[in-house]
Amino acid sequence: MSSALAVCVGRFRQLNVTLDACWMRWGLTSGTRFLGQPRHSHTATSVFDVLVVGGGIVGLATARELILRHRGLRVAVLEKEPTLAYHQTGHNSGVIHTGIYYTPGSLKAKLCVEGCALMYQYCDRNNIPYKKCGKIIVAVEEDELPRLEALYERGMKNQVKGMRMIEADEIKQIEPFCKGLRAIHSPETGIVDYGKVAKSFAETFEEMGGEVHTNAEVVDFSLDKDVVAVHLKEGNSVLSRNVVTCAGLYSDQIAGKSGCGREPRIVPFRGEYLLLKKEKEHLVRGNIYPVPDPQFPFLGVHFTPRIDGGVWLGPNAVLGFAREGYKFSNVNAKELFDALTYRGLRKLGVKHWRFGFGEFFRSAYVKAQVGQLQRYVPDVTLDDVIRGPAGVRAQALDADGNLVDDFVFDGGTGELGSRLLHVRNAPSPGATSSLAIAMLIVDKAEERFSIGN
């Protein structure tokens, strides 16, 4: 019997090693757990101090910040997907922004500048590879020069490190294949794999005693005596004294569960990239961006090198037919109807119909998108590109058709609402700013929930 038992134990250990290898291959850490298999088991009567809903980079950074400040706190993260950083974080272009674009003195500008420095520090301390490949924002037409100058003034007021204005000859020194009249050079702009960063946040969070639960889709909230019952799709519930939601693409829907209004509404916009073929990757060294045009709601196509050596070209911005609509064929009739019947989207469409038509046209015809790219790098041809990945941007939109470009926090009504903090909008560049945004969210959570008092 003892020999048979030893064989069984040996086979079990072998199976365990094989499973661990699978988790690593799929991007899961050994600490990533499913609700039925938590490392720290809890009974139906156990209660967390704070639950964070959403396992993207902002949610994970928030959970990490909470437990860093309050080591005795029982904190857990609930993520609906089987892996962390699955949606916006996992489909991010990977750029570490420096804060040039944003209104001086705004919270968005402040958090981006702080977040950029914090991101580099975190990557250095945790051995996460990144590259400071720099960025040039290029004016290719005379009428873009005043806007470029205004953008430079913004960057100076935001105290963007190392930024300078360069002329056509210096553009060629930095990007030999790029054509332009003048440009802003930002040497501190970098690239990183934000999926790796997010998973590192999760690992450090767990090492400090936090719990991460995947396959845990939140469908409702209710009060259970003096705590919040967070109801999951599988039919079970998790109890917590307080809840912070960082639900990204579903932030408006999750907020609605506690009595919040629907606005600002999340409207999904798909951003489709082209890939530069490997033999043509030498055409691009760093990030090449256009001068933003305030007449249009989105930035426009740009060139983005990747940490893996590839180069992404784009993205465009077209209405997604589903909140998780990464392909043209991904259609969710209910979500599409919800978007199309929203007054805010209709008003946006009326204001920017020409821009929207152009984006759909370039989505259908790669040659048209290549034409936009050739304004900056004339040597790029249709034969040099293939269709690449896509991401979906959770664009907050108000009822008047304005893109919501600031942070929006909410709770809801009554006793239940007082125990929830919803991050309704964490605008781009959310990944760059994630560590700084987490500090802001935790400041608000401490005040709202009287944590530490």
Rosetta blueprint (number, residue, H / E / L):
1 M L
2 S H
3 S H
4 A H
5 L H
6 A H
7 V H
8 C H
9 V H
10 G H
11 R H
12 F H
13 R H
14 Q H
15 L H
16 N H
17 V H
18 T H
19 L H
20 D H
21 A H
22 C H
23 W H
24 M H
25 R H
26 W L
27 G L
28 L L
29 T L
30 S L
31 G L
32 T L
33 R E
34 F E
35 L L
36 G L
37 Q L
38 P L
39 R L
40 H L
41 S L
42 H L
43 T L
44 A L
45 T L
46 S L
47 V L
48 F E
49 D E
50 V E
51 L E
52 V E
53 V E
54 G L
55 G L
56 G L
57 I H
58 V H
59 G H
60 L H
61 A H
62 T H
63 A H
64 R H
65 E H
66 L H
67 I H
68 L H
69 R H
70 H L
71 R L
72 G L
73 L L
74 R L
75 V E
76 A E
77 V E
78 L E
79 E L
80 K L
81 E L
82 P L
83 T L
84 L L
85 A L
86 Y L
87 H L
88 Q L
89 T L
90 G L
91 H L
92 N L
93 S L
94 G L
95 V E
96 I E
97 H L
98 T L
99 G L
100 I L
101 Y L
102 Y L
103 T L
104 P L
105 G L
106 S L
107 L H
108 K H
109 A H
110 K H
111 L H
112 C H
113 V H
114 E H
115 G H
116 C H
117 A H
118 L H
119 M H
120 Y H
121 Q H
122 Y H
123 C H
124 D H
125 R H
126 N L
127 N L
128 I L
129 P L
130 Y E
131 K E
132 K L
133 C L
134 G L
135 K E
136 I E
137 I E
138 V E
139 A E
140 V L
141 E L
142 E H
143 D H
144 E H
145 L H
146 P H
147 R H
148 L H
149 E H
150 A H
151 L H
152 Y H
153 E H
154 R H
155 G H
156 M H
157 K H
158 N L
159 Q L
160 V L
161 K L
162 G L
163 M L
164 R E
165 M E
166 I E
167 E E
168 A H
169 D H
170 E H
171 I H
172 K H
173 Q H
174 I H
175 E L
176 P L
177 F L
178 C L
179 K L
180 G L
181 L L
182 R E
183 A E
184 I E
185 H E
186 S E
187 P L
188 E L
189 T L
190 G E
191 I E
192 V E
193 D L
194 Y H
195 G H
196 K H
197 V H
198 A H
199 K H
200 S H
201 F H
202 A H
203 E H
204 T H
205 F H
206 E H
207 E H
208 M L
209 G L
210 G L
211 E E
212 V E
213 H E
214 T E
215 N L
216 A L
217 E L
218 V E
219 V E
220 D E
221 F E
222 S E
223 L E
224 D E
225 K L
226 D L
227 V E
228 V E
229 A E
230 V E
231 H E
232 L E
233 K L
234 E L
235 G L
236 N L
237 S E
238 V E
239 L E
240 S E
241 R E
242 N E
243 V E
244 V E
245 T E
246 C L
247 A L
248 G H
249 L H
250 Y H
251 S H
252 D H
253 Q H
254 I H
255 A H
256 G H
257 K L
258 S L
259 G L
260 C L
261 G L
262 R L
263 E L
264 P L
265 R E
266 I E
267 V E
268 P E
269 F E
270 R E
271 G E
272 E E
273 Y E
274 L E
275 L E
276 L E
277 K L
278 K H
279 E H
280 K H
281 E H
282 H H
283 L H
284 V L
285 R L
286 G L
287 N E
288 I E
289 Y E
290 P E
291 V L
292 P L
293 D L
294 P L
295 Q L
296 F L
297 P L
298 F L
299 L L
300 G L
301 V L
302 H E
303 F E
304 T E
305 P E
306 R L
307 I L
308 D L
309 G L
310 G L
311 V E
312 W E
313 L E
314 G E
315 P L
316 N L
317 A L
318 V E
319 L E
320 G L
321 F L
322 A L
323 R L
324 E L
325 G L
326 Y L
327 K L
328 F L
329 S L
330 N L
331 V L
332 N L
333 A H
334 K H
335 E H
336 L H
337 F H
338 D H
339 A H
340 L H
341 T L
342 Y L
343 R H
344 G H
345 L H
346 R H
347 K H
348 L H
349 G H
350 V H
351 K H
352 H L
353 W H
354 R H
355 F H
356 G H
357 F H
358 G H
359 E H
360 F H
361 F H
362 R H
363 S H
364 A H
365 Y L
366 V H
367 K H
368 A H
369 Q H
370 V H
371 G H
372 Q H
373 L H
374 Q L
375 R L
376 Y L
377 V L
378 P L
379 D L
380 V L
381 T L
382 L H
383 D H
384 D H
385 V E
386 I E
387 R E
388 G E
389 P E
390 A E
391 G E
392 V E
393 R E
394 A E
395 Q E
396 A E
397 L E
398 D L
399 A L
400 D L
401 G L
402 N L
403 L E
404 V L
405 D L
406 D L
407 F L
408 V E
409 F E
410 D E
411 G L
412 G L
413 T L
414 G H
415 E H
416 L H
417 G H
418 S H
419 R L
420 L E
421 L E
422 H E
423 V E
424 R E
425 N E
426 A L
427 P L
428 S L
429 P L
430 G L
431 A L
432 T L
433 S L
434 S H
435 L H
436 A H
437 I H
438 A H
439 M H
440 L H
441 I H
442 V H
443 D H
444 K H
445 A H
446 E H
447 E H
448 R H
449 F H
450 S L
451 I L
452 G L
453 N L
